[in-house]
């Protein structure tokens, strides 16, 4: 399978999964659950990454057209948005891990500490901080004679900054610091869950103990999978950028086309691995979290249930009333009531 075919698979499956995640969380009610609001914003951010970055990569390899070179403003905006959205996605995962640590360490104070307002404000502050980190693209990159019509650094000084300074800044904000924080949070969370599990063993029935163990294992598994997959997906491309900054210039100066081609191939592979990180969260939620999967089935099956209810009511009304405008109006109102009851009852049941 060609690289552009793989990118299409990631793009389609990623956008589909993120869309379903948004629909599920909207139905559940993200405004009342801080964790879900984080994941809701994460799904939107990951979609921005896929649309901004992976679609460009696919167009470039399929049609030999770089959308960044269509205009100078487009070049600047695309660079700013792709770096910002990737870093933003990383730090949302950090916030999710911190929120879960607070929930396990301070369960009684959790509702007071982690409020929707604070979550909302923290995401806004994070957005502006990361925007400040990436804002330089608007004056250090663009399209002019220095770039020979391409989208890149505008001066020699800007090029040196991008290749030998910003690569480390991006590595710090995208991968290194987020992973360290997430790893520490996961260690604290696992230790706390184990302590709670041992403390309950003397007070709970065996069936309840097994149920608690299953919940703890699933939660821990999802956190560990997310954290380590995040590292696997983001670390290689960050290292590649650093290596590319030093090696590519040497290879091109020596006329070493073979090594340059290998460097390009490694870059393509690490790019795809990185973009897979923004495509798989939905499937990780579905495989590891039974509650998310059950809610997803309700979202997808809601319309089938509505159709069955509609047929049943329409048949009943047809047998007991004469076909006039009044009976059609009555049936329509009844259908609407059943539709609302069917969907709301299902989600309330799952949310409890």
Steps between C-alpha positions, in 0.01 A plus 500: 500500500640841397564768759226721357254211536595461865452872554148477352417214738619701800312806375168323442506282810634781715238756397223240528612395846540856622155590366342206683687598816360853477147365447522260794636763738244757388220255571645419841536868590854636505412813700430292811806276479847664492673185376265464206543867413877447479450198273237688300747781426771240435289336228447838331870586528605165355264560208665836436839326493377244248330755274787750514796265488410157368278629219787722383734202506255291294444776242874554470575133434197437279482815286851640553343819635602662828207706627744704712646651183167633371536827690727668753225538765399138445858389562520688830156393622550134412830482689357681801183289518669161456765561767251659739241224463755222550641658814150582624397137459800386705423732788131412507611143571718639778200681649294180482765308694528775762123511536486125560777518759306769686190284484676199654700693762232749604166334420301706751644832383502410130169666414613821666853497353423393143211709375381560146598866528856416604532242224376754247737772626797261509443403136479865397823584685670197345388613154652846542825368651556258213396767250782714640743212446400461133421861413845552346389316185318816389826693459768230467331291227325576175549507124752733331813496284709353782275194514490468118123491501479240775362536851789535740731725700526852359862577596818314588454603862142372501613173343762452770237567767255251349757224453717535810282668764131449435537125441599468866221732612246295306645176635464636854139615465378224268653188650760518777332700778147365434625142514691553826193651667270231362734224614519640854122535511455141387738373769312694767168379367601133494637521855184669626269249332697210646485653847125560476450147374693350793316721748161386376588131507414464869163675465357388169338185375708289260276588205546871566875453532517336159288778351727767650805317369357489149426874505846581635675283244303648209562856612870434556529322167344790310730751668813296439407424139425867430823615663737256338335519160530877528874461561543249216310725260650841583856423612641363169389795287637749753836324495484484120466878476810543715705248301375643170615848599861382521528210256308623196735792444800266514346248262402766247845662517667164433251412226397190694164436336462153653524627857269790416243258361523287815452811709190588298362147544557509875330838511195366317471200732536707817245749366244224448570351843448841655172558317375159610499640854223738398298224334481224761363658818141410410594137442698485825196634687278241332727202565601581856199685641179297500293798612610707200422208269153460650426869457624484141261214427217709642591792273518276193194297597283791612358558153413133459312512829318814393397331174363197686306721740363703209374190319334366816321827577399561140350150478309547825366839396396367159292230665327728751448825307376612164753640256451877526723796565431490872616140539818569302578795724442291810720219374779743414496649848499155658792394282697806606433427867611140460812606312601735779422245771684222319825692455504680834413189699773299336770756575384563852512128566850468363625810676386380841 
